[in-house]
């Protein structure tokens, strides 16, 4: 039997998958094998993107970003994000999306924001 923390984390991952599907990503699904040396994140189904989900009382952003970086290397992914559940709400849209500034700027460039007016 899993621990309460593991169940809480697994439920958040399931909720994130449902939300992503509702947002137009029908191939989103939970990835299995978290914690393995070749871990590639918590959510599969969006090519080139690693999604790591966290549902914890205390945040460890430096640790989360290191985990994301390792998983992006394992997955050979272009980008990634850590989704952190906001306390007091079950609305996934209110989760915190955390990434390095470099990943964020790369997303801006890919979306066509080039810094010129």
N, C-alpha and C positions, 0 to 999 in steps of 0.2 A: 504494500500500500504506500502511496506517495505521501509526502509531508503536506501540511496546509499551504506552505509557501509554494511548493511545486504545483499544487492544484490551482492556486491563485494565478501563477504565471501561465499555466496551460490554458486557463479560462480566458485570460487576456489575449493570448495568441489566437484562440478560436474567435474571439470577438473582433480582433483586428482583421482576420480573414473575412469574416462576414461583412465588415465595413468596406474593405477593399473591393469585394465583389459588388457591393451596392454602389461603389464609386466608379465602376466600369472596368474592373480588373477581374474578369471571370475565371482566370486560371490560378488565382491566388489560393494557396493551400499551405498548411503547416509543413515545415520541414522537420524531419525526424533525425535524431542523432546529435542533438545539442550536447556540447561538452566534449565531443570527440576531438582528436587532434586535427581533423580535417573539417571541422564545423564550418558550414557556409551560411549561418543565420537561422532565424526562426521561421521565416515565411518564404516559400518558393512561389514561382509562377509569374514573376516579372523579370524578363531577361535582362541581365546585366546589373541587377539591383539586389543588394543585400539588405534585409530588414531584420533588425534585432529588436526584440520586445522586452521591456522591463516593467515589472509591477512590484516595486519594492518601496518600503517606507523611506529609507535613506537612499539618496542618489549618489552614485559614484561615477560621475561623468568622465573623468580621465580613464577609469577602468573600462567603462562602456565603449569609449572611442577606441581604445586599444583593441578590445575584442572585435569591434567593427572592422578595424583595419586588418586584423588577422583573418577575419572571415572573408573580407573582400579579396584578399590575396588568394585564399583557398578556393574561392568561387571564380576567380579571374573576372571580377565584377568592375564595372566602370564607376559605379557610385553606390552609396548606401546611406542608411539612416538608422538611428536608434529611436524607437518610439517608446516614450515613457508615460505610463498611465498617470493622469492627473488625479490626485486624491479628491474624493468627494463627488465624483461623477463617473457614470458608466458610459458617457458619450465619447466614443473613440475620437471623434473630430476634435475634442478638446485635449487630446494627448499632446505631449511635448515632442516635437521632432528635432533631434539633436544630431548635428554633423559638424565636421570641421569647416572652417571658413573656406578652405581650399575646395572642398567638395561643393559647397554652396556656390562659389564663384563659377566652378565648372558647370553646374546646372544652369546658372544664369546665361553663360555663353552658349550652351546647347539649346536653350530656349530662344536665343536670338537677341539677348540683351548684350550689346557690345560696348556700352559706355558712352556712345556718341548720340547726340540729339539729332 
